[in-house]
Amino acid sequence: MSEQENTYSAAGEVSQVLVKRSRWERAKIELRKAPLSAWFGIIVIAVYAFVAIFAQFLSPYGEAQVFSKADLPWSSLGGEPEHFFGTDQIGRDVLSRLIYGAQNTIGIALVTTLLSFFIGGSLGLVAAINRSWLDQFLSRGVDVLMSIPSLIFALMLLSIFGSSIPSLIMIIAILDSTRVFRLTRSVAANVVVMDYVEAARLRGEGLGWVMRREILPNIMPPLVAEFGLRFSFVFLTIAALSFLGLGIQPPTADWGSMVRDGSRFIQFVKFDWTLALPSLLPAGAVALLTVAVNFVVDWFLHKTSGLRDE
Amino acid sequence: MSKKNKPEARGEKGDILLEMKDVRIDGFSDERWHKIIKGVDLTLKRGEVLGLIGESGAGKSTLGKASMGYAQPGCKILSGSIMFDGIDLMTATEAEKRALWGSRIAYVAQSAAASFNPAHRLIDQTVEATVDHGVSDDTAARKDAIELYQSLTLPNPDTIGDRYPHQVSGGQLQRVMTAMAMSPRPDLIIFDEPTTALDVTTQVDVLLSMRSIVEKFNTAAIYITHDLAVVAQMADRIKVLRYGEEVEEAVTQEMLSNPTQDYTKSLWSVRALEKPEAPSDDIILEVKGVDAAYGAGVKVLQDVSIKVPRGRTVSIVGESGSGKSTTARVITGLLPPISGSIEFNGTPLTAALKERSPDELRRIQMIYQMADTAMNPKQTVGEIIGRPLEFYHNMSGSEKVARVNELLEMIELDASFADRLPSELSGGQKQRICIARALAANPELIICDEVTSALDQIVQEGILKLLLRLQKELNITYIFITHDIAVVKAISDEIVVMFQGGVVEQGLKSNVLEPPFKDYTQLLLESVPEMDPSWLDSIAANRGVD
């Protein structure tokens, strides 16, 4: 035994402590260990994000630019060098519409998800902290909203308020925030009982501080994972509503209505397989992004050994 | 199956049962391999009890598990030899080891509650391993289990096995777990801190029954604990571990009377710490006839009255469920009392937390038992200590940084700690940061709720010394909630003894801890293990337990 081990000092106290690493260094370690599926997901999401952000520069033509070949419904692949995926039934360039569709569909889904997290997250936190009549009121209200099938409910509300983009965002955000509320409330309830939250209350901190500084940072991992999942659902809901004709309205390009527009040519596929492209391309774009997001979420959930959906 | 005739094969007392030589174990955490055990030898004879002590992180549990040939996930046994009764556990296959575990080697874990399946009856779980390993048949094993319950002095031994784990108390569950381990009549039992989670009064019962059953069946045991006084009752020999190395090993008597290493001596030191009491009539806080309950349930506190003199330490002692922590919650305002009042500096305090002014809140601070959960894991030390400064004293910028550094210095840490996260601190350092957070408010009264009970002896001593020094320098008053009498002796001026929600007595330390005792105080004091190996025998004799 050496001499120095027998003298006690608080600063020199050793234990199995974690190495000091910056957030970036820890992220790098995690990424190195990420499975192939997560990498695939991350790359796909990055490509989508890039396309959506720079749609104006990437697309060869305008969003609603009509070409004179409107009388030729679908130009075959490669048949028209200036329209790579051909043109649609009124002569708009399919590739350009796909690129603009990324911007519109993803952008609206993102805004909607953010809004639903803001509403559901903050109410969920309030309910978890203030376990009184307010919690009962909010939770029962959410139960009522959740008891109605959400797509039908959304269709009904959209036909009441009209299919403008703001009302689309508001309606889906509120309907989706019920799920976020439930998740936030249940994970926050585990943090609220911690001594440090009690310490903050004993100090006399207000609700805002306790919510933002004491609880929120500690429930981020499950919320981030939920954000990914919710985004997929919202994205699919918007595409589905557009497919039904109640979502994003023409001439704005979006993948759901593109699938609908293209679907009427499906029956002619036996004569020319390229006729499937106008509906399969946007449908594939929706599917690929959803799968990619889920891969990343799965990895993230597994890593934080967090909660499962709902 | 050779196990059928195992009792005949059982060797004489004194044969070597387990021999470990130069065992080295590595553990993987935080992206690196760490050395946990750095070459330890261990020999255990049949019928012998070896005590393994050391602070947390010393590797005692890892070594205990390694003696079964088991490395927990994330650990690997690098080298050395482990011979159990002629079987080399280093080269044995998983199947061979599994045949040994639960039949010839048994393990008793710290938390019995977590080790039982809540969906099965106790007796089914007691005999499961015995029957599975073919040691005896089901009927015989059940009959034997009832006898074991009897020798472990469990109440209603005939029927207690039909209960589910949640229907018996923690102490009883720990004894059922011992019965489960004993059921196949193993050659070796490993007790891993089996009484740490129990109250002192319960601990005595469990210790007594464990010791008698180990003696009765001539079983060898490894008893792992951090409490020297407990191990003194159980073990024939004691081995002290630190940083994965052996510090010293000796026969219990010799180890207690004449430890050779400085480190071993320091394990005693907290018990040697004693503060001279100083009476005072200047009352800072008075709790008057407080009744309290959680919800509409039974009263947890009944007519509790406590006086706390300024600049002194009042310890509240009692077993769990006696209302110690509830009293603290009432004083802080977290639990408004049903009736009664609290006076602070002569003026009544509002019962509810929300109605207290920031200045009232500032004067009373609290330090928690588990420093881990008392600090937000996402905030740095600087933020944690800095927040009360901002909140109560409107400090910001360089003024705040300077004060944080000053506070860090007061708790014997340096300024570099300010940007660490709680996960980058050791247990004792975390508790010091909690103390600094309380100090940042410039409080008059600090309520310390079991602040040292999760810490190792040597760290405990450091924390207690720090608290005493701060009291002297800043004239702070402490209310110290604890069940550890050694800590009480070390720090308090006055003692309040609580039992089942009521105050049994309050008085100066000398009055309470010296005869004549009140009945309950005496029971409580007696139950605290002493360093004397014959202590448990004398308790047994006093209580008429055989």
Boltz contact constraints between the chains, C-beta under 6 A:
constraints:
  - contact:
      token1: [A, 6]
      token2: [B, 262]
      max_distance: 6.0
  - contact:
      token1: [A, 6]
      token2: [B, 263]
      max_distance: 6.0
  - contact:
      token1: [A, 8]
      token2: [B, 458]
      max_distance: 6.0
  - contact:
      token1: [A, 8]
      token2: [B, 462]
      max_distance: 6.0
  - contact:
      token1: [A, 10]
      token2: [B, 412]
      max_distance: 6.0
  - contact:
      token1: [A, 10]
      token2: [B, 413]
      max_distance: 6.0
  - contact:
      token1: [A, 10]
      token2: [B, 432]
      max_distance: 6.0
  - contact:
      token1: [A, 10]
      token2: [B, 462]
      max_distance: 6.0
  - contact:
      token1: [A, 11]
      token2: [B, 413]
      max_distance: 6.0
  - contact:
      token1: [A, 11]
      token2: [B, 414]
      max_distance: 6.0
  - contact:
      token1: [A, 13]
      token2: [B, 426]
      max_distance: 6.0
  - contact:
      token1: [A, 13]
      token2: [B, 428]
      max_distance: 6.0
  - contact:
      token1: [A, 13]
      token2: [B, 429]
      max_distance: 6.0
  - contact:
      token1: [A, 15]
      token2: [B, 57]
      max_distance: 6.0
  - contact:
      token1: [A, 15]
      token2: [B, 426]
      max_distance: 6.0
  - contact:
      token1: [A, 16]
      token2: [B, 57]
      max_distance: 6.0
  - contact:
      token1: [A, 17]
      token2: [B, 424]
      max_distance: 6.0
  - contact:
      token1: [A, 17]
      token2: [B, 426]
      max_distance: 6.0
  - contact:
      token1: [A, 18]
      token2: [B, 30]
      max_distance: 6.0
  - contact:
      token1: [A, 18]
      token2: [B, 423]
      max_distance: 6.0
  - contact:
      token1: [A, 18]
      token2: [B, 424]
      max_distance: 6.0
  - contact:
      token1: [A, 19]
      token2: [B, 30]
      max_distance: 6.0
  - contact:
      token1: [A, 20]
      token2: [B, 424]
      max_distance: 6.0
  - contact:
      token1: [A, 194]
      token2: [B, 373]
      max_distance: 6.0
  - contact:
      token1: [A, 195]
      token2: [B, 368]
      max_distance: 6.0
  - contact:
      token1: [A, 195]
      token2: [B, 373]
      max_distance: 6.0
  - contact:
      token1: [A, 195]
      token2: [B, 374]
      max_distance: 6.0
  - contact:
      token1: [A, 196]
      token2: [B, 374]
      max_distance: 6.0
  - contact:
      token1: [A, 196]
      token2: [B, 375]
      max_distance: 6.0
  - contact:
      token1: [A, 196]
      token2: [B, 376]
      max_distance: 6.0
  - contact:
      token1: [A, 202]
      token2: [B, 332]
      max_distance: 6.0
  - contact:
      token1: [A, 202]
      token2: [B, 366]
      max_distance: 6.0
  - contact:
      token1: [A, 203]
      token2: [B, 391]
      max_distance: 6.0
  - contact:
      token1: [A, 204]
      token2: [B, 358]
      max_distance: 6.0
  - contact:
      token1: [A, 204]
      token2: [B, 361]
      max_distance: 6.0
  - contact:
      token1: [A, 214]
      token2: [B, 376]
      max_distance: 6.0
  - contact:
      token1: [A, 217]
      token2: [B, 378]
      max_distance: 6.0
  - contact:
      token1: [A, 218]
      token2: [B, 378]
      max_distance: 6.0
